[in-house]
Amino acid sequence: MSKNFEDLLLKLENCKKKKVAVAVAQDEPVLEAVKAAKERNIADAILVGDSEKIREIAAKIDMNLAGFEIIHEADPKKATLLAIKLVSSGTADMVMKGLIDTATFLRTVLNKEFGLRTGKVMSHVAVFEIEGIDRLIFLTDAAFNTYPDLKGKVQILNNAVNVAHACGIEMPKVAPVCAVEIVNQDMPATVDAALLAKMNDRGQIKGCIVDGPLALDNALSLEAAQHKGISGPVAGQADIILLPNIDVANVMYKCLTYTSKSKNGGLLVGTSAPVILTSRADSFETKVNSIALAALVAEGK
């Protein structure tokens, strides 16, 4: 069972080295992360974009391009489509966004002819290593789905469970987190949480243990759960935190990122291959961790 990112990197040593296709690769922070990923033996890369600009940036950051395949395409939309085709054809195992706007990138990911759509809900999973917590915490969905209904939450939960499995957690504990730990019909998220737990009891949601509703304190802290008299297999031991909507999830993601001693990485899943969608605000370490996570998920597939 992986408890931190060091464990995840060690797990990669037993996997076949993966290859990431970078869409519009002439982006300095992305190339720095790709360079580090290769140096750390996490993944190789195919760089799709303006080859002259890629070489200029590579020289600036002292990146040896001898070990990288470069496909020249100056048009960003065409470069993105080429990168997606490399993944859908099996030439690469995952795709990473470079210097292209998110909307255009995602439209190409979901291209009906060449894209990575599966018919399932696509969702974001962030993985946090937090000082003081003895396990990795999987947070979803802080970046993609806005206000999912019960059906959407089932698929978002399943996506997060697949990522946890890829990270070596055989039976992740899932907490659908709400403001309170009791069912209140005036708070729809608590009703959804209870239904998710019952669906898990009846085998409709597999590969994990779901219990809720739980408030955040008694999902993460065994002491808090015991103090409130809350028992159960997930109380105080949650691996996956399923948040009710993007407002709550995004605030929690950024709060952990900027106010705690933590490391994180994230990716989009629910596609036929992992999608690395980092932002310019993400740290260098987060970008490298995200490539590592994608490589593990690709291995799991």
C-alpha positions in Angstrom: 0.0 0.0 0.0 1.4 3.4 -1.0 1.5 6.0 1.7 3.4 8.8 0.0 4.7 9.9 -3.4 8.1 8.2 -2.6 6.2 4.9 -2.4 4.5 5.6 -5.8 7.8 6.3 -7.5 9.1 3.0 -6.1 6.1 1.3 -7.5 6.9 2.6 -10.9 10.2 0.8 -10.9 8.3 -2.4 -11.4 6.3 -1.1 -14.3 7.1 -0.9 -18.0 8.2 2.7 -18.7 5.4 4.7 -20.1 5.3 7.4 -22.8 3.5 10.7 -22.5 2.4 12.7 -25.6 2.7 16.5 -24.9 0.3 18.6 -26.8 1.8 22.0 -27.9 5.0 21.2 -26.0 6.6 24.7 -26.3 5.8 25.5 -22.7 8.7 26.0 -20.3 7.1 24.7 -17.0 5.8 21.6 -18.8 9.1 20.9 -20.5 10.9 21.2 -17.1 8.5 18.6 -15.7 8.9 16.3 -18.7 12.7 16.6 -18.4 12.6 15.7 -14.7 10.2 12.8 -15.4 12.7 11.3 -17.9 15.7 11.9 -15.6 13.8 10.2 -12.7 12.9 7.3 -15.0 9.2 8.0 -14.6 8.2 8.4 -18.3 9.5 9.2 -21.7 7.8 11.8 -23.9 6.9 12.7 -27.4 6.9 16.4 -27.9 4.3 17.7 -30.4 4.4 21.4 -31.3 6.6 24.0 -32.8 10.0 22.3 -33.0 12.0 25.6 -33.2 10.3 27.0 -30.1 10.7 23.6 -28.3 14.5 23.7 -29.0 14.8 27.3 -27.9 13.2 26.5 -24.5 15.2 23.3 -24.2 18.4 25.2 -24.6 17.3 27.7 -22.0 16.6 25.0 -19.4 19.6 22.8 -20.3 17.3 20.0 -21.6 19.0 17.4 -23.8 16.5 16.6 -26.5 18.5 13.6 -27.8 16.3 11.2 -25.9 13.0 12.8 -27.0 10.9 12.4 -30.2 9.8 15.7 -31.6 6.9 16.0 -34.0 6.7 19.4 -35.6 3.3 21.1 -35.9 3.2 24.8 -35.5 -0.6 25.0 -35.4 -1.8 24.5 -31.8 -5.1 22.8 -32.6 -3.4 20.4 -35.1 -0.6 19.7 -32.6 -3.2 18.8 -29.9 -5.0 16.5 -32.3 -1.8 14.8 -33.2 -0.9 14.3 -29.6 -4.4 12.8 -28.9 -4.0 10.5 -31.9 -0.7 9.2 -30.6 -2.5 8.1 -27.4 -5.7 6.7 -29.1 -3.5 4.7 -31.5 -1.4 3.2 -28.6 1.8 4.9 -29.6 1.8 6.9 -26.3 0.2 5.9 -23.0 -1.1 9.3 -21.8 -1.4 12.9 -22.9 -0.3 16.1 -21.2 -1.6 19.6 -21.9 1.1 22.1 -23.0 0.7 25.7 -24.3 -2.9 25.3 -25.4 -6.1 26.7 -23.7 -8.0 24.1 -21.6 -11.2 24.3 -23.6 -9.6 23.5 -26.9 -7.5 20.8 -25.3 -10.5 19.1 -23.7 -12.6 19.4 -26.9 -9.9 17.4 -28.7 -9.7 14.9 -25.9 -13.4 14.2 -26.4 -13.2 14.2 -30.2 -15.7 11.6 -31.4 -13.4 10.2 -34.1 -9.9 10.3 -32.5 -10.5 11.3 -28.9 -10.3 9.4 -25.7 -14.0 9.3 -24.7 -15.4 6.1 -23.2 -19.0 7.1 -22.6 -18.2 7.4 -18.9 -18.1 10.6 -16.8 -14.7 12.2 -16.9 -13.5 13.5 -13.6 -10.5 15.0 -11.8 -8.7 13.1 -9.0 -6.1 14.9 -6.9 -3.8 12.9 -4.7 -2.4 14.5 -1.6 0.5 13.6 0.7 -0.2 15.6 3.8 2.2 16.0 6.8 0.5 14.5 9.9 -1.7 12.0 7.9 -0.4 8.5 7.6 -1.8 7.8 4.1 -2.4 9.3 0.8 -5.7 11.3 0.4 -7.6 11.1 -2.9 -9.8 14.2 -3.4 -12.5 14.4 -6.1 -13.8 16.4 -8.0 -12.1 19.7 -7.6 -11.7 20.7 -11.3 -14.1 19.2 -13.8 -17.7 18.3 -12.7 -19.6 21.2 -11.2 -22.8 19.9 -9.5 -23.0 16.2 -10.1 -26.2 14.3 -9.4 -26.2 10.8 -7.8 -25.5 9.0 -11.1 -22.6 11.3 -11.7 -21.2 10.9 -8.2 -21.3 7.1 -8.7 -19.0 7.4 -11.7 -16.8 10.0 -10.1 -16.4 7.7 -7.1 -15.6 4.8 -9.4 -13.0 6.8 -11.2 -11.3 7.7 -7.9 -11.4 4.1 -6.8 -9.6 3.1 -10.0 -6.8 5.6 -9.3 -6.5 4.4 -5.7 -6.2 0.8 -7.0 -3.5 1.9 -9.4 -1.6 3.4 -6.4 -1.7 0.0 -4.6 -4.7 0.6 -2.3 -6.7 -2.6 -2.8 -9.8 -1.7 -0.9 -10.0 2.1 -0.5 -12.3 3.6 2.1 -14.5 6.3 0.6 -16.2 9.1 2.6 -18.9 11.1 0.8 -18.2 14.3 2.8 -21.0 16.7 3.8 -21.4 19.5 6.3 -22.9 17.1 8.8 -22.8 13.3 9.4 -26.5 12.7 9.6 -29.1 12.4 6.8 -31.1 15.7 6.5 -33.6 15.9 3.7 -33.0 19.7 3.5 -29.4 18.9 2.6 -29.4 16.9 -0.6 -25.7 16.0 -0.4 -26.4 14.0 2.8 -29.1 12.0 1.1 -26.8 11.2 -1.8 -24.1 10.2 0.6 -26.4 7.7 2.3 -27.5 6.3 -1.0 -23.9 5.8 -2.1 -23.2 3.9 1.1 -26.3 1.7 0.6 -25.4 1.0 -3.1 -22.0 -0.1 -1.9 -23.6 -2.4 0.7 -25.7 -4.0 -2.1 -22.7 -4.5 -4.4 -23.7 -1.8 -6.9 -20.4 0.0 -6.2 -17.5 -2.4 -6.0 -13.8 -2.4 -5.1 -14.1 -0.1 -2.1 -15.9 0.6 1.2 -18.3 3.5 1.3 -19.8 5.1 4.4 -21.6 8.4 4.8 -22.6 11.0 5.2 -19.5 12.0 7.1 -18.2 15.5 8.0 -14.6 16.2 7.1 -13.2 16.0 10.6 -14.6 12.5 11.3 -13.7 11.3 7.8 -10.0 12.1 8.3 -9.5 11.9 12.1 -10.1 8.8 14.1 -9.9 10.9 17.3 -12.6 13.2 16.0 -14.8 10.3 15.0 -14.5 8.7 18.4 -15.1 11.9 20.2 -18.4 12.3 18.3 -19.3 8.6 18.8 -19.1 7.9 15.1 -18.0 4.3 14.3 -17.8 2.3 11.1 -15.1 1.1 8.7 -14.5 4.5 7.1 -14.8 6.9 10.1 -11.4 8.5 10.7 -9.8 6.3 8.1 -11.0 7.6 4.7 -8.7 7.3 1.7 -11.0 8.9 -0.8 -12.8 12.2 0.0 -15.8 12.6 -2.3 -17.0 16.2 -2.2 -20.5 17.2 -3.1 -19.7 19.9 -5.7 -16.9 21.8 -7.3 -17.2 24.8 -5.0 -16.4 22.7 -1.9 -13.9 20.5 -3.6 -11.9 23.4 -5.2 -11.8 25.3 -2.0 -10.5 22.3 -0.2 -7.9 21.6 -2.9 -6.5 25.1 -2.8 -6.7 25.2 1.0 -4.5 22.1 1.2 -2.2 23.3 -1.5 -1.5 26.7 0.0 -1.9 26.3 3.8 -0.6 22.8 4.6 2.7 21.0 4.3 1.7 18.8 1.5 2.6 17.4 -1.9 0.1 16.6 -4.6 -0.5 15.5 -8.1 -3.7 15.1 -10.2 -5.2 13.9 -13.5 -8.4 13.5 -15.4 -9.7 10.0 -15.6 -12.8 8.3 -17.1 -11.1 8.4 -20.5 -9.5 5.6 -22.3 -6.0 6.9 -21.2 -4.9 9.3 -18.4 -5.1 13.0 -19.2 -2.6 15.3 -17.4 -4.2 18.7 -17.1 -2.0 20.9 -14.9 -2.3 24.7 -14.6 0.4 27.3 -14.6 -0.2 27.9 -10.9 0.7 24.3 -10.2 4.2 23.8 -8.8 7.0 22.0 -10.6 6.7 19.1 -8.1 2.9 18.8 -8.7 3.5 18.5 -12.5 6.1 15.7 -12.0 3.8 14.0 -9.5 1.0 14.2 -12.0 3.0 12.5 -14.7 3.9 9.7 -12.2 0.3 9.2 -11.2 -0.7 9.0 -14.9 2.0 6.4 -15.5 0.6 4.3 -12.7 -3.0 4.6 -13.9 -1.8 3.7 -17.5 -0.1 0.6 -16.0 -3.3 -0.3 -14.3 -5.2 -0.2 -17.6 
